[in-house]
Amino acid sequence: LLATASHMLIVVAFSMAPASILAPFQYVEIVSATLLGFFIFADFPSLIKWVGIAIIVGSGLYTFVREQQIERETLPR
């Protein structure tokens, strides 16, 4: 029930704001899943999982920064 409600709120958020603004907030999901996995299941990600997390977060940050640069270049002066 909680997951359904949270996904519905995500859908509403994406209908009200650009994806480039909201996408960085989805990285909170990675952090919360890691913390819940650790505290509830005593499971800590292995090195290869941390590499995967770094790739996902790094590519998202790269895209965010690149979109900001493109937006600045296209703004009228």
PDB file with one MODEL, atoms N, CA, C and O in Angstrom:
MODEL        1
ATOM      1  N   LEU A   1       0.830  -1.193   0.000  1.00  0.00           N
ATOM      2  CA  LEU A   1       0.000   0.000   0.000  1.00  0.00           C
ATOM      3  C   LEU A   1       0.874   1.257   0.000  1.00  0.00           C
ATOM      4  O   LEU A   1       0.621   2.216  -0.728  1.00  0.00           O
ATOM      5  N   LEU A   2       1.911   1.216   0.843  1.00  0.00           N
ATOM      6  CA  LEU A   2       2.814   2.364   0.915  1.00  0.00           C
ATOM      7  C   LEU A   2       3.574   2.557  -0.399  1.00  0.00           C
ATOM      8  O   LEU A   2       3.747   3.686  -0.857  1.00  0.00           O
ATOM      9  N   ALA A   3       4.017   1.475  -0.993  1.00  0.00           N
ATOM     10  CA  ALA A   3       4.734   1.573  -2.273  1.00  0.00           C
ATOM     11  C   ALA A   3       3.826   2.116  -3.370  1.00  0.00           C
ATOM     12  O   ALA A   3       4.258   2.935  -4.180  1.00  0.00           O
ATOM     13  N   THR A   4       2.575   1.668  -3.404  1.00  0.00           N
ATOM     14  CA  THR A   4       1.623   2.164  -4.401  1.00  0.00           C
ATOM     15  C   THR A   4       1.395   3.656  -4.230  1.00  0.00           C
ATOM     16  O   THR A   4       1.391   4.406  -5.207  1.00  0.00           O
ATOM     17  N   ALA A   5       1.208   4.082  -3.004  1.00  0.00           N
ATOM     18  CA  ALA A   5       0.991   5.504  -2.739  1.00  0.00           C
ATOM     19  C   ALA A   5       2.209   6.331  -3.136  1.00  0.00           C
ATOM     20  O   ALA A   5       2.068   7.407  -3.715  1.00  0.00           O
ATOM     21  N   SER A   6       3.396   5.834  -2.827  1.00  0.00           N
ATOM     22  CA  SER A   6       4.594   6.606  -3.171  1.00  0.00           C
ATOM     23  C   SER A   6       4.793   6.683  -4.679  1.00  0.00           C
ATOM     24  O   SER A   6       5.210   7.721  -5.193  1.00  0.00           O
ATOM     25  N   HIS A   7       4.501   5.606  -5.393  1.00  0.00           N
ATOM     26  CA  HIS A   7       4.632   5.646  -6.852  1.00  0.00           C
ATOM     27  C   HIS A   7       3.579   6.561  -7.482  1.00  0.00           C
ATOM     28  O   HIS A   7       3.852   7.219  -8.485  1.00  0.00           O
ATOM     29  N   MET A   8       2.406   6.603  -6.912  1.00  0.00           N
ATOM     30  CA  MET A   8       1.390   7.532  -7.415  1.00  0.00           C
ATOM     31  C   MET A   8       1.846   8.979  -7.217  1.00  0.00           C
ATOM     32  O   MET A   8       1.631   9.822  -8.088  1.00  0.00           O
ATOM     33  N   LEU A   9       2.468   9.265  -6.087  1.00  0.00           N
ATOM     34  CA  LEU A   9       2.981  10.610  -5.851  1.00  0.00           C
ATOM     35  C   LEU A   9       4.120  10.954  -6.818  1.00  0.00           C
ATOM     36  O   LEU A   9       4.256  12.102  -7.241  1.00  0.00           O
ATOM     37  N   ILE A  10       4.926   9.966  -7.158  1.00  0.00           N
ATOM     38  CA  ILE A  10       5.994  10.188  -8.140  1.00  0.00           C
ATOM     39  C   ILE A  10       5.390  10.525  -9.498  1.00  0.00           C
ATOM     40  O   ILE A  10       5.874  11.425 -10.185  1.00  0.00           O
ATOM     41  N   VAL A  11       4.347   9.816  -9.886  1.00  0.00           N
ATOM     42  CA  VAL A  11       3.675  10.099 -11.161  1.00  0.00           C
ATOM     43  C   VAL A  11       3.122  11.520 -11.165  1.00  0.00           C
ATOM     44  O   VAL A  11       3.264  12.238 -12.156  1.00  0.00           O
ATOM     45  N   VAL A  12       2.498  11.928 -10.073  1.00  0.00           N
ATOM     46  CA  VAL A  12       1.957  13.284  -9.971  1.00  0.00           C
ATOM     47  C   VAL A  12       3.096  14.314 -10.060  1.00  0.00           C
ATOM     48  O   VAL A  12       2.963  15.334 -10.737  1.00  0.00           O
ATOM     49  N   ALA A  13       4.193  14.044  -9.386  1.00  0.00           N
ATOM     50  CA  ALA A  13       5.326  14.976  -9.420  1.00  0.00           C
ATOM     51  C   ALA A  13       5.872  15.125 -10.833  1.00  0.00           C
ATOM     52  O   ALA A  13       6.168  16.239 -11.266  1.00  0.00           O
ATOM     53  N   PHE A  14       6.009  14.014 -11.560  1.00  0.00           N
ATOM     54  CA  PHE A  14       6.524  14.091 -12.924  1.00  0.00           C
ATOM     55  C   PHE A  14       5.533  14.766 -13.869  1.00  0.00           C
ATOM     56  O   PHE A  14       5.937  15.272 -14.916  1.00  0.00           O
ATOM     57  N   SER A  15       4.262  14.786 -13.528  1.00  0.00           N
ATOM     58  CA  SER A  15       3.303  15.494 -14.370  1.00  0.00           C
ATOM     59  C   SER A  15       3.323  16.994 -14.097  1.00  0.00           C
ATOM     60  O   SER A  15       2.831  17.777 -14.910  1.00  0.00           O
ATOM     61  N   MET A  16       3.887  17.401 -12.960  1.00  0.00           N
ATOM     62  CA  MET A  16       3.892  18.816 -12.591  1.00  0.00           C
ATOM     63  C   MET A  16       5.236  19.508 -12.798  1.00  0.00           C
ATOM     64  O   MET A  16       5.295  20.736 -12.858  1.00  0.00           O
ATOM     65  N   ALA A  17       6.305  18.741 -12.907  1.00  0.00           N
ATOM     66  CA  ALA A  17       7.636  19.347 -13.024  1.00  0.00           C
ATOM     67  C   ALA A  17       8.447  18.592 -14.072  1.00  0.00           C
ATOM     68  O   ALA A  17       8.177  17.424 -14.352  1.00  0.00           O
ATOM     69  N   PRO A  18       9.441  19.263 -14.648  1.00  0.00           N
ATOM     70  CA  PRO A  18      10.286  18.588 -15.644  1.00  0.00           C
ATOM     71  C   PRO A  18      11.089  17.441 -15.023  1.00  0.00           C
ATOM     72  O   PRO A  18      11.496  17.503 -13.863  1.00  0.00           O
ATOM     73  N   ALA A  19      11.299  16.419 -15.806  1.00  0.00           N
ATOM     74  CA  ALA A  19      12.038  15.247 -15.328  1.00  0.00           C
ATOM     75  C   ALA A  19      13.455  15.608 -14.905  1.00  0.00           C
ATOM     76  O   ALA A  19      13.992  15.010 -13.972  1.00  0.00           O
ATOM     77  N   SER A  20      14.066  16.572 -15.574  1.00  0.00           N
ATOM     78  CA  SER A  20      15.439  16.950 -15.230  1.00  0.00           C
ATOM     79  C   SER A  20      15.533  17.539 -13.823  1.00  0.00           C
ATOM     80  O   SER A  20      16.592  17.482 -13.198  1.00  0.00           O
ATOM     81  N   ILE A  21      14.456  18.093 -13.331  1.00  0.00           N
ATOM     82  CA  ILE A  21      14.434  18.637 -11.965  1.00  0.00           C
ATOM     83  C   ILE A  21      14.233  17.510 -10.952  1.00  0.00           C
ATOM     84  O   ILE A  21      14.848  17.512  -9.885  1.00  0.00           O
ATOM     85  N   LEU A  22      13.374  16.556 -11.286  1.00  0.00           N
ATOM     86  CA  LEU A  22      13.000  15.511 -10.330  1.00  0.00           C
ATOM     87  C   LEU A  22      13.945  14.318 -10.299  1.00  0.00           C
ATOM     88  O   LEU A  22      14.028  13.629  -9.283  1.00  0.00           O
ATOM     89  N   ALA A  23      14.649  14.065 -11.376  1.00  0.00           N
ATOM     90  CA  ALA A  23      15.483  12.872 -11.465  1.00  0.00           C
ATOM     91  C   ALA A  23      16.507  12.746 -10.331  1.00  0.00           C
ATOM     92  O   ALA A  23      16.671  11.649  -9.797  1.00  0.00           O
ATOM     93  N   PRO A  24      17.193  13.808  -9.946  1.00  0.00           N
ATOM     94  CA  PRO A  24      18.165  13.651  -8.848  1.00  0.00           C
ATOM     95  C   PRO A  24      17.546  13.167  -7.539  1.00  0.00           C
ATOM     96  O   PRO A  24      18.225  12.528  -6.735  1.00  0.00           O
ATOM     97  N   PHE A  25      16.284  13.460  -7.320  1.00  0.00           N
ATOM     98  CA  PHE A  25      15.643  13.024  -6.084  1.00  0.00           C
ATOM     99  C   PHE A  25      15.433  11.518  -6.047  1.00  0.00           C
ATOM    100  O   PHE A  25      15.247  10.948  -4.972  1.00  0.00           O
ATOM    101  N   GLN A  26      15.458  10.871  -7.192  1.00  0.00           N
ATOM    102  CA  GLN A  26      15.280   9.422  -7.201  1.00  0.00           C
ATOM    103  C   GLN A  26      16.505   8.697  -6.650  1.00  0.00           C
ATOM    104  O   GLN A  26      16.428   7.510  -6.335  1.00  0.00           O
ATOM    105  N   TYR A  27      17.625   9.390  -6.530  1.00  0.00           N
ATOM    106  CA  TYR A  27      18.797   8.758  -5.937  1.00  0.00           C
ATOM    107  C   TYR A  27      18.605   8.510  -4.449  1.00  0.00           C
ATOM    108  O   TYR A  27      19.323   7.705  -3.855  1.00  0.00           O
ATOM    109  N   VAL A  28      17.651   9.188  -3.849  1.00  0.00           N
ATOM    110  CA  VAL A  28      17.305   8.933  -2.451  1.00  0.00           C
ATOM    111  C   VAL A  28      16.818   7.485  -2.310  1.00  0.00           C
ATOM    112  O   VAL A  28      16.995   6.862  -1.263  1.00  0.00           O
ATOM    113  N   GLU A  29      16.207   6.962  -3.368  1.00  0.00           N
ATOM    114  CA  GLU A  29      15.726   5.585  -3.350  1.00  0.00           C
ATOM    115  C   GLU A  29      16.889   4.605  -3.176  1.00  0.00           C
ATOM    116  O   GLU A  29      16.756   3.611  -2.461  1.00  0.00           O
ATOM    117  N   ILE A  30      18.019   4.876  -3.819  1.00  0.00           N
ATOM    118  CA  ILE A  30      19.192   4.009  -3.674  1.00  0.00           C
ATOM    119  C   ILE A  30      19.699   4.056  -2.233  1.00  0.00           C
ATOM    120  O   ILE A  30      20.017   3.020  -1.648  1.00  0.00           O
ATOM    121  N   VAL A  31      19.773   5.247  -1.670  1.00  0.00           N
ATOM    122  CA  VAL A  31      20.257   5.403  -0.301  1.00  0.00           C
ATOM    123  C   VAL A  31      19.316   4.715   0.685  1.00  0.00           C
ATOM    124  O   VAL A  31      19.762   3.993   1.576  1.00  0.00           O
ATOM    125  N   SER A  32      18.011   4.942   0.520  1.00  0.00           N
ATOM    126  CA  SER A  32      17.062   4.342   1.461  1.00  0.00           C
ATOM    127  C   SER A  32      17.033   2.819   1.331  1.00  0.00           C
ATOM    128  O   SER A  32      16.906   2.122   2.338  1.00  0.00           O
ATOM    129  N   ALA A  33      17.148   2.291   0.116  1.00  0.00           N
ATOM    130  CA  ALA A  33      17.174   0.836  -0.058  1.00  0.00           C
ATOM    131  C   ALA A  33      18.414   0.237   0.588  1.00  0.00           C
ATOM    132  O   ALA A  33      18.349  -0.839   1.183  1.00  0.00           O
ATOM    133  N   THR A  34      19.539   0.927   0.473  1.00  0.00           N
ATOM    134  CA  THR A  34      20.770   0.447   1.106  1.00  0.00           C
ATOM    135  C   THR A  34      20.640   0.454   2.626  1.00  0.00           C
ATOM    136  O   THR A  34      21.023  -0.507   3.293  1.00  0.00           O
ATOM    137  N   LEU A  35      20.104   1.535   3.165  1.00  0.00           N
ATOM    138  CA  LEU A  35      19.943   1.626   4.616  1.00  0.00           C
ATOM    139  C   LEU A  35      18.934   0.606   5.143  1.00  0.00           C
ATOM    140  O   LEU A  35      19.173  -0.040   6.163  1.00  0.00           O
ATOM    141  N   LEU A  36      17.803   0.465   4.443  1.00  0.00           N
ATOM    142  CA  LEU A  36      16.817  -0.524   4.884  1.00  0.00           C
ATOM    143  C   LEU A  36      17.379  -1.941   4.792  1.00  0.00           C
ATOM    144  O   LEU A  36      17.149  -2.761   5.681  1.00  0.00           O
ATOM    145  N   GLY A  37      18.103  -2.226   3.736  1.00  0.00           N
ATOM    146  CA  GLY A  37      18.721  -3.542   3.596  1.00  0.00           C
ATOM    147  C   GLY A  37      19.696  -3.823   4.722  1.00  0.00           C
ATOM    148  O   GLY A  37      19.785  -4.948   5.213  1.00  0.00           O
ATOM    149  N   PHE A  38      20.430  -2.792   5.128  1.00  0.00           N
ATOM    150  CA  PHE A  38      21.406  -2.972   6.201  1.00  0.00           C
ATOM    151  C   PHE A  38      20.709  -3.164   7.554  1.00  0.00           C
ATOM    152  O   PHE A  38      21.027  -4.098   8.290  1.00  0.00           O
ATOM    153  N   PHE A  39      19.766  -2.286   7.876  1.00  0.00           N
ATOM    154  CA  PHE A  39      19.154  -2.319   9.198  1.00  0.00           C
ATOM    155  C   PHE A  39      18.119  -3.426   9.361  1.00  0.00           C
ATOM    156  O   PHE A  39      17.960  -3.957  10.461  1.00  0.00           O
ATOM    157  N   ILE A  40      17.417  -3.782   8.300  1.00  0.00           N
ATOM    158  CA  ILE A  40      16.381  -4.807   8.425  1.00  0.00           C
ATOM    159  C   ILE A  40      16.936  -6.207   8.161  1.00  0.00           C
ATOM    160  O   ILE A  40      16.615  -7.155   8.878  1.00  0.00           O
ATOM    161  N   PHE A  41      17.773  -6.327   7.124  1.00  0.00           N
ATOM    162  CA  PHE A  41      18.249  -7.649   6.716  1.00  0.00           C
ATOM    163  C   PHE A  41      19.728  -7.893   7.017  1.00  0.00           C
ATOM    164  O   PHE A  41      20.254  -8.959   6.699  1.00  0.00           O
ATOM    165  N   ALA A  42      20.407  -6.913   7.629  1.00  0.00           N
ATOM    166  CA  ALA A  42      21.836  -7.005   7.933  1.00  0.00           C
ATOM    167  C   ALA A  42      22.643  -7.314   6.674  1.00  0.00           C
ATOM    168  O   ALA A  42      23.605  -8.081   6.709  1.00  0.00           O
ATOM    169  N   ASP A  43      22.238  -6.708   5.571  1.00  0.00           N
ATOM    170  CA  ASP A  43      22.902  -6.918   4.290  1.00  0.00           C
ATOM    171  C   ASP A  43      23.572  -5.612   3.866  1.00  0.00           C
ATOM    172  O   ASP A  43      22.926  -4.569   3.771  1.00  0.00           O
ATOM    173  N   PHE A  44      24.861  -5.689   3.617  1.00  0.00           N
ATOM    174  CA  PHE A  44      25.607  -4.519   3.172  1.00  0.00           C
ATOM    175  C   PHE A  44      26.103  -4.785   1.747  1.00  0.00           C
ATOM    176  O   PHE A  44      26.604  -5.874   1.464  1.00  0.00           O
ATOM    177  N   PRO A  45      25.970  -3.805   0.851  1.00  0.00           N
ATOM    178  CA  PRO A  45      26.369  -4.033  -0.544  1.00  0.00           C
ATOM    179  C   PRO A  45      27.842  -4.413  -0.680  1.00  0.00           C
ATOM    180  O   PRO A  45      28.710  -3.895   0.024  1.00  0.00           O
ATOM    181  N   SER A  46      28.090  -5.325  -1.600  1.00  0.00           N
ATOM    182  CA  SER A  46      29.470  -5.732  -1.895  1.00  0.00           C
ATOM    183  C   SER A  46      30.144  -4.670  -2.750  1.00  0.00           C
ATOM    184  O   SER A  46      29.511  -3.702  -3.173  1.00  0.00           O
ATOM    185  N   LEU A  47      31.417  -4.858  -2.995  1.00  0.00           N
ATOM    186  CA  LEU A  47      32.180  -3.891  -3.787  1.00  0.00           C
ATOM    187  C   LEU A  47      31.594  -3.720  -5.188  1.00  0.00           C
ATOM    188  O   LEU A  47      31.506  -2.597  -5.685  1.00  0.00           O
ATOM    189  N   ILE A  48      31.197  -4.803  -5.824  1.00  0.00           N
ATOM    190  CA  ILE A  48      30.658  -4.711  -7.176  1.00  0.00           C
ATOM    191  C   ILE A  48      29.329  -3.942  -7.191  1.00  0.00           C
ATOM    192  O   ILE A  48      29.022  -3.246  -8.158  1.00  0.00           O
ATOM    193  N   LYS A  49      28.552  -4.071  -6.121  1.00  0.00           N
ATOM    194  CA  LYS A  49      27.307  -3.299  -6.025  1.00  0.00           C
ATOM    195  C   LYS A  49      27.602  -1.816  -5.851  1.00  0.00           C
ATOM    196  O   LYS A  49      26.906  -0.970  -6.413  1.00  0.00           O
ATOM    197  N   TRP A  50      28.639  -1.498  -5.070  1.00  0.00           N
ATOM    198  CA  TRP A  50      29.023  -0.095  -4.912  1.00  0.00           C
ATOM    199  C   TRP A  50      29.500   0.493  -6.239  1.00  0.00           C
ATOM    200  O   TRP A  50      29.245   1.661  -6.533  1.00  0.00           O
ATOM    201  N   VAL A  51      30.189  -0.317  -7.033  1.00  0.00           N
ATOM    202  CA  VAL A  51      30.619   0.140  -8.367  1.00  0.00           C
ATOM    203  C   VAL A  51      29.389   0.449  -9.216  1.00  0.00           C
ATOM    204  O   VAL A  51      29.349   1.472  -9.900  1.00  0.00           O
ATOM    205  N   GLY A  52      28.384  -0.430  -9.177  1.00  0.00           N
ATOM    206  CA  GLY A  52      27.150  -0.194  -9.923  1.00  0.00           C
ATOM    207  C   GLY A  52      26.428   1.057  -9.459  1.00  0.00           C
ATOM    208  O   GLY A  52      25.947   1.843 -10.275  1.00  0.00           O
ATOM    209  N   ILE A  53      26.351   1.239  -8.151  1.00  0.00           N
ATOM    210  CA  ILE A  53      25.720   2.440  -7.596  1.00  0.00           C
ATOM    211  C   ILE A  53      26.475   3.685  -8.062  1.00  0.00           C
ATOM    212  O   ILE A  53      25.860   4.683  -8.439  1.00  0.00           O
ATOM    213  N   ALA A  54      27.799   3.625  -8.037  1.00  0.00           N
ATOM    214  CA  ALA A  54      28.605   4.769  -8.482  1.00  0.00           C
ATOM    215  C   ALA A  54      28.368   5.080  -9.957  1.00  0.00           C
ATOM    216  O   ALA A  54      28.310   6.248 -10.342  1.00  0.00           O
ATOM    217  N   ILE A  55      28.233   4.057 -10.774  1.00  0.00           N
ATOM    218  CA  ILE A  55      27.971   4.276 -12.200  1.00  0.00           C
ATOM    219  C   ILE A  55      26.604   4.942 -12.395  1.00  0.00           C
ATOM    220  O   ILE A  55      26.475   5.887 -13.173  1.00  0.00           O
ATOM    221  N   ILE A  56      25.595   4.449 -11.690  1.00  0.00           N
ATOM    222  CA  ILE A  56      24.250   5.014 -11.810  1.00  0.00           C
ATOM    223  C   ILE A  56      24.223   6.463 -11.351  1.00  0.00           C
ATOM    224  O   ILE A  56      23.715   7.335 -12.056  1.00  0.00           O
ATOM    225  N   VAL A  57      24.770   6.720 -10.167  1.00  0.00           N
ATOM    226  CA  VAL A  57      24.770   8.079  -9.632  1.00  0.00           C
ATOM    227  C   VAL A  57      25.646   8.994 -10.488  1.00  0.00           C
ATOM    228  O   VAL A  57      25.269  10.134 -10.761  1.00  0.00           O
ATOM    229  N   GLY A  58      26.798   8.507 -10.905  1.00  0.00           N
ATOM    230  CA  GLY A  58      27.692   9.317 -11.742  1.00  0.00           C
ATOM    231  C   GLY A  58      27.058   9.700 -13.068  1.00  0.00           C
ATOM    232  O   GLY A  58      27.181  10.843 -13.509  1.00  0.00           O
ATOM    233  N   SER A  59      26.381   8.752 -13.707  1.00  0.00           N
ATOM    234  CA  SER A  59      25.744   9.075 -14.982  1.00  0.00           C
ATOM    235  C   SER A  59      24.596  10.053 -14.786  1.00  0.00           C
ATOM    236  O   SER A  59      24.375  10.926 -15.625  1.00  0.00           O
ATOM    237  N   GLY A  60      23.869   9.917 -13.693  1.00  0.00           N
ATOM    238  CA  GLY A  60      22.799  10.868 -13.404  1.00  0.00           C
ATOM    239  C   GLY A  60      23.322  12.257 -13.127  1.00  0.00           C
ATOM    240  O   GLY A  60      22.755  13.243 -13.597  1.00  0.00           O
ATOM    241  N   LEU A  61      24.405  12.345 -12.364  1.00  0.00           N
ATOM    242  CA  LEU A  61      24.996  13.654 -12.094  1.00  0.00           C
ATOM    243  C   LEU A  61      25.573  14.280 -13.360  1.00  0.00           C
ATOM    244  O   LEU A  61      25.462  15.488 -13.566  1.00  0.00           O
ATOM    245  N   TYR A  62      26.188  13.459 -14.205  1.00  0.00           N
ATOM    246  CA  TYR A  62      26.705  13.963 -15.469  1.00  0.00           C
ATOM    247  C   TYR A  62      25.580  14.535 -16.326  1.00  0.00           C
ATOM    248  O   TYR A  62      25.710  15.621 -16.889  1.00  0.00           O
ATOM    249  N   THR A  63      24.484  13.800 -16.419  1.00  0.00           N
ATOM    250  CA  THR A  63      23.346  14.260 -17.207  1.00  0.00           C
ATOM    251  C   THR A  63      22.779  15.549 -16.638  1.00  0.00           C
ATOM    252  O   THR A  63      22.448  16.466 -17.390  1.00  0.00           O
ATOM    253  N   PHE A  64      22.664  15.630 -15.323  1.00  0.00           N
ATOM    254  CA  PHE A  64      22.150  16.835 -14.678  1.00  0.00           C
ATOM    255  C   PHE A  64      23.032  18.039 -14.981  1.00  0.00           C
ATOM    256  O   PHE A  64      22.532  19.097 -15.361  1.00  0.00           O
ATOM    257  N   VAL A  65      24.341  17.880 -14.813  1.00  0.00           N
ATOM    258  CA  VAL A  65      25.272  18.985 -15.063  1.00  0.00           C
ATOM    259  C   VAL A  65      25.251  19.382 -16.537  1.00  0.00           C
ATOM    260  O   VAL A  65      25.257  20.569 -16.864  1.00  0.00           O
ATOM    261  N   ARG A  66      25.226  18.399 -17.418  1.00  0.00           N
ATOM    262  CA  ARG A  66      25.203  18.677 -18.857  1.00  0.00           C
ATOM    263  C   ARG A  66      23.928  19.423 -19.254  1.00  0.00           C
ATOM    264  O   ARG A  66      23.984  20.355 -20.055  1.00  0.00           O
ATOM    265  N   GLU A  67      22.794  19.026 -18.708  1.00  0.00           N
ATOM    266  CA  GLU A  67      21.541  19.719 -19.008  1.00  0.00           C
ATOM    267  C   GLU A  67      21.575  21.162 -18.520  1.00  0.00           C
ATOM    268  O   GLU A  67      21.045  22.057 -19.178  1.00  0.00           O
ATOM    269  N   GLN A  68      22.193  21.383 -17.377  1.00  0.00           N
ATOM    270  CA  GLN A  68      22.326  22.752 -16.869  1.00  0.00           C
ATOM    271  C   GLN A  68      23.189  23.592 -17.798  1.00  0.00           C
ATOM    272  O   GLN A  68      22.878  24.757 -18.047  1.00  0.00           O
ATOM    273  N   GLN A  69      24.268  23.015 -18.313  1.00  0.00           N
ATOM    274  CA  GLN A  69      25.132  23.731 -19.245  1.00  0.00           C
ATOM    275  C   GLN A  69      24.397  24.060 -20.533  1.00  0.00           C
ATOM    276  O   GLN A  69      24.506  25.177 -21.037  1.00  0.00           O
ATOM    277  N   ILE A  70      23.662  23.118 -21.065  1.00  0.00           N
ATOM    278  CA  ILE A  70      22.908  23.351 -22.298  1.00  0.00           C
ATOM    279  C   ILE A  70      21.861  24.436 -22.082  1.00  0.00           C
ATOM    280  O   ILE A  70      21.655  25.285 -22.949  1.00  0.00           O
ATOM    281  N   GLU A  71      21.203  24.411 -20.932  1.00  0.00           N
ATOM    282  CA  GLU A  71      20.193  25.424 -20.631  1.00  0.00           C
ATOM    283  C   GLU A  71      20.817  26.809 -20.553  1.00  0.00           C
ATOM    284  O   GLU A  71      20.242  27.774 -21.056  1.00  0.00           O
ATOM    285  N   ARG A  72      21.987  26.920 -19.928  1.00  0.00           N
ATOM    286  CA  ARG A  72      22.672  28.211 -19.848  1.00  0.00           C
ATOM    287  C   ARG A  72      23.092  28.713 -21.226  1.00  0.00           C
ATOM    288  O   ARG A  72      23.036  29.913 -21.494  1.00  0.00           O
ATOM    289  N   GLU A  73      23.514  27.798 -22.101  1.00  0.00           N
ATOM    290  CA  GLU A  73      23.948  28.203 -23.436  1.00  0.00           C
ATOM    291  C   GLU A  73      22.809  28.657 -24.317  1.00  0.00           C
ATOM    292  O   GLU A  73      23.014  29.473 -25.216  1.00  0.00           O
ATOM    293  N   THR A  74      21.601  28.143 -24.080  1.00  0.00           N
ATOM    294  CA  THR A  74      20.463  28.490 -24.925  1.00  0.00           C
ATOM    295  C   THR A  74      19.654  29.680 -24.400  1.00  0.00           C
ATOM    296  O   THR A  74      18.759  30.162 -25.094  1.00  0.00           O
ATOM    297  N   LEU A  75      19.948  30.155 -23.209  1.00  0.00           N
ATOM    298  CA  LEU A  75      19.230  31.311 -22.676  1.00  0.00           C
ATOM    299  C   LEU A  75      19.619  32.566 -23.440  1.00  0.00           C
ATOM    300  O   LEU A  75      20.792  32.768 -23.755  1.00  0.00           O
ATOM    301  N   PRO A  76      18.630  33.416 -23.741  1.00  0.00           N
ATOM    302  CA  PRO A  76      18.968  34.675 -24.415  1.00  0.00           C
ATOM    303  C   PRO A  76      19.732  35.588 -23.470  1.00  0.00           C
ATOM    304  O   PRO A  76      19.508  35.589 -22.260  1.00  0.00           O
ATOM    305  N   ARG A  77      20.628  36.356 -24.043  1.00  0.00           N
ATOM    306  CA  ARG A  77      21.446  37.271 -23.207  1.00  0.00           C
ATOM    307  C   ARG A  77      20.951  38.663 -23.272  1.00  0.00           C
ATOM    308  O   ARG A  77      21.519  39.550 -22.635  1.00  0.00           O
TER     309      ARG A  77
ENDMDL
END
